Amino acid sequence: MNLKDLNNLDQDHVKDRLLEMMGVEAKRSTGSWLFGTLTAFGVGMLVGAGVGLILAPKAGAGLREDLRDRLRSASHRLDHLRDDPSANPQTAGA
């Protein structure tokens, strides 16, 4: 591609082609940067959780039972807060 070919392109593509010819690229959009960052963060969380479970000091059955109990207790607390808003200090004054 040369400069004469740029006349045949629409305005949006001219900028991209000029930058490509100079060997640089356009600035990434915030959305694409954020998506990549959040994806890397999510993968890191999953890997960290997996490593944590593998290196846990309890056997699998005991660990699963503890996790199940904690999830149930958290679920019960959330149900209680939803049913009784005055129990939640953040919404009690509202």
N, C-alpha and C positions, 0 to 999 in steps of 0.2 A: 504494500500500500504506500502511496506517495501523497503529497499535498494536493495534487489535482483530483485524486479520488475522494477527498474530503468534501468537495462540492456536491457530490451525489448523495451524501448522508444527511439525515435530519440533524437538528441542532443537538439533541441529547447524545447521539453517537459520536459527534465530532470531538467533543471533549475527551471521551474515553479513548478514541483512536489516537489523538494527539499525545495523550499521556502514555499510551502504549508505545508509540513510536519513540518517545524520549526515554523509555525504560523505567518509568515510574507508574504508580497506580493511584487511583482515586482513594480518598479517605473512606474507610469503612463506615457504614451507617451505625448509629447507636443500637438499633435493633439487632443487627448481625453480631455486633460485639457482645451485647447482652446475652443473646442466645448461646453463643459459644462459651461465655463465662459461666452461665447457669448450668449448661450441660456438663462442663468440667466439674463444677461444684457438686452436682448431683451424682456423677460417677464417683467422685471422691468420697461422698457420703456413703454410697453403697459399698465401696471397697473397704472403707473404714469400719462399717458395721460388720461386714463379713470377717475381717481380720479380728475384730473384737470378739465375735462369737467363737471363732476358732481358738483364740487364746484365752477364753473364759476359764476361770478356775473350777467351774462345776462341770459335771457330766451333762450330756445333752438332755436327758430326761429332766434332771433337776433344773437346768437352765430354762427349758421350755415351760416348765411348771411355774417358775418364778415370773417369766415374761407374761404368761397367761394371767396370773394373779394380778400383776401390776396393770395390765390392760383392762381387766375387769374392774379393778378398783378405780382407775381413771375414768372409765365409762360410767360407773355409778356416781362418781363425783360430778361429772358433767351433767348427768341426768338430774341430779339433785339441784345443781345450780340453775339448770333450765327451768325446773319446776318451781323453785323457790328463789326468785331474783334477789330477795332481801339477804340471802346468805352470801351473795357475791359482794365483796367490799367495793368493787368498782361501780356496781349499779345500784347499791343500797341507797345512796344519796340522790339518785336521779328521780 
